[in-house]
Amino acid sequence: MITPELKHIKLIVSNDDKRQVIRKLHSLGTVHITETSTDELDDDTSLQEARTVSDLLLSFKYLDRALEPRSPQSIDDLPPLQRTIDEAQTFLDAHLDDVKALHEDKQDLKGRLDDYDEQLSILDDLPEAVKDIENPILFIGEHEERNGVETVQSSQQTYQLITATGTRKARLTKELQDNLRRVDLSFVNTTITEAREELNDEKQRMAKTITEHETKLNDLTAKLSPKRDYLHTVLKAHYDELTLPNKFQANDDITVIEGYCEPNTVNDLTDNIPEATLYEATPDEAPTKLKQDGVNKSFRTVTSMYDTPRYGAFDPTGYISLFYPLFFGFMLADIGYGMLVLLTALLIETQTQTTTKQYTHILTVSGLSTILFGIAFGSFFGELIPATPLWVQPFEESYYLLKASLILGLIHMNIGWTTNLYQHITQRQPLFKTITNTLPLPIIEAGAILLYYQAYTTGITLLILATALLVKRDGIIGVLGTSDYLGTWFSYARLLALSLATTGIALAVNVIASMMYSIPIIGGITYTAFLIFGHTFNYAVNVLSSTINAARLHYVEFFDLFFQGGGTQFTPFKLP
Amino acid sequence: MAEITTGLIAIGAGIAIGFSALGSGIGQGIASSAAAGATAEDESLLAKMLVFAALPETQVIFGFVIAIILLFVFGG
């Protein structure tokens, strides 16, 4: 649907009332404030206070990393700025140093633990023959035989061990150093065996200390989080208020605040902010308010990853919520893989991170669609579990499925140009622009249908008309427009191609696994292991492929027909 | 004669898929390395870059369409 209308407003307030008006706008939370002008605001007290708050916020961000995050509390009224600053400073003075010491020590220990693991892996690779020699000097590689140099072998490498003593030892070491890479054993002061024991002991001690630090940090999280979250939220709100004047145009007496709001909230503004004079301006580069309810909420991610529709343009999220799972299911089309997609969605849902939870709905719908197409194509981990196709067997009726893919593509593309026509009409675009931007594709389709039914004269005339419109729109490059549409249409053949790839690899995995079953004694184990490995591989590769290609069919083929991006999302100025 | 025709159709389908896959593979390699570089600079570009990396696949899809038409329309 077309993105909702917004009112462009300007509020003129006296500088004495500025703070109060900002506070009221903040609590109303209905206006998206934009830059009013490029005029620099004097470096007045509000900006100095903003710097103080900004410094405090930095320290709180550090605490957020060091302590486990908790969801912020909501606040109705902001406490006064100075009280907040004092409170935050006292809180930081009391706790920041303790947290910092524990956090830095933990990070340092983890780094050293990694170093020890690396040193242990060097020692583990060394040959048994050198493990009881004190401070051995070893080089990796082959070398001609020498007195005082012994060749020793591990399972991985060939080494040269210096066995000479005194000046000969130094001479041989220098000679080998010029030709071979010396094993770095600078951390070994005794024998390899003793060094390993020491490293393992040290590792255990460090792991214990890290656990102790983590326990202390967890205790601090439980103790400090409510206060920290409260102060962080309040500081952020003050910071937003203090830095907002950067966007205003001001002189010595008055300030102009500019922004956008929904038409039904304009009266609230005039009622609640009597100090300001409000007037409506012409919408110009207005932000876009996107619907965040129902299916839109989950599939919004797919649109947002590409771009935000510009103000007054069509928001394609509704279409995506229908076609994305449809394309995904067509391409993966397997009952077993669909169940695995649902399982993945369930696993993500059980995680606590809200950022990843937005994908669970997309995965669930896509998983169900995969199962439905799997039933239609009779595929259950290939043919591992026999299933009768309810619609077609992809390998036997590929040409039929190719036609089905292209028909689906045609429907998708026709929705695209129809939407573009609707968008042009609602935007009251000039008639000729509307015709050149939206009608070439349906005219080409009509021409192609007439040619198919041997009405050559009319068919060719329509194709020439469509090309003329494209040339008018795009210049001489427009002559390629017809083949461009044809290419876009054929691109939907990937639905079949990827579907066959998923089924084909699954069948190949099953065939190879069944061959392994005939191996004596270990046949059963190799059969099971290969089935798990093969289907996991196929699942991973084709889920990735289906995800990308379902998005691509929208971003490249579909959006090209109507999408008007480059918008800024409507973000009202309000408390977090 | 019919066997020769079937053989030639199969070879044609193989060439259609083989060369278009080769071209797509080279194109995808170039696009993906550039996309990986861009994503390393700015993580928010990940989605667009994944699509860029998948763009050259279209060529192999065209080859695939030709192969299917050869096998099922001309090959009976």
Boltz contact constraints between the chains, C-beta under 6 A:
constraints:
  - contact:
      token1: [A, 305]
      token2: [B, 47]
      max_distance: 6.0
  - contact:
      token1: [A, 398]
      token2: [B, 68]
      max_distance: 6.0
  - contact:
      token1: [A, 399]
      token2: [B, 68]
      max_distance: 6.0
  - contact:
      token1: [A, 399]
      token2: [B, 72]
      max_distance: 6.0
  - contact:
      token1: [A, 402]
      token2: [B, 68]
      max_distance: 6.0
  - contact:
      token1: [A, 490]
      token2: [B, 62]
      max_distance: 6.0
  - contact:
      token1: [A, 490]
      token2: [B, 65]
      max_distance: 6.0
  - contact:
      token1: [A, 491]
      token2: [B, 58]
      max_distance: 6.0
  - contact:
      token1: [A, 493]
      token2: [B, 61]
      max_distance: 6.0
  - contact:
      token1: [A, 493]
      token2: [B, 65]
      max_distance: 6.0
  - contact:
      token1: [A, 494]
      token2: [B, 61]
      max_distance: 6.0
  - contact:
      token1: [A, 497]
      token2: [B, 61]
      max_distance: 6.0
  - contact:
      token1: [A, 497]
      token2: [B, 64]
      max_distance: 6.0
  - contact:
      token1: [A, 548]
      token2: [B, 50]
      max_distance: 6.0
  - contact:
      token1: [A, 548]
      token2: [B, 54]
      max_distance: 6.0
  - contact:
      token1: [A, 552]
      token2: [B, 51]
      max_distance: 6.0
  - contact:
      token1: [A, 552]
      token2: [B, 54]
      max_distance: 6.0
  - contact:
      token1: [A, 555]
      token2: [B, 51]
      max_distance: 6.0
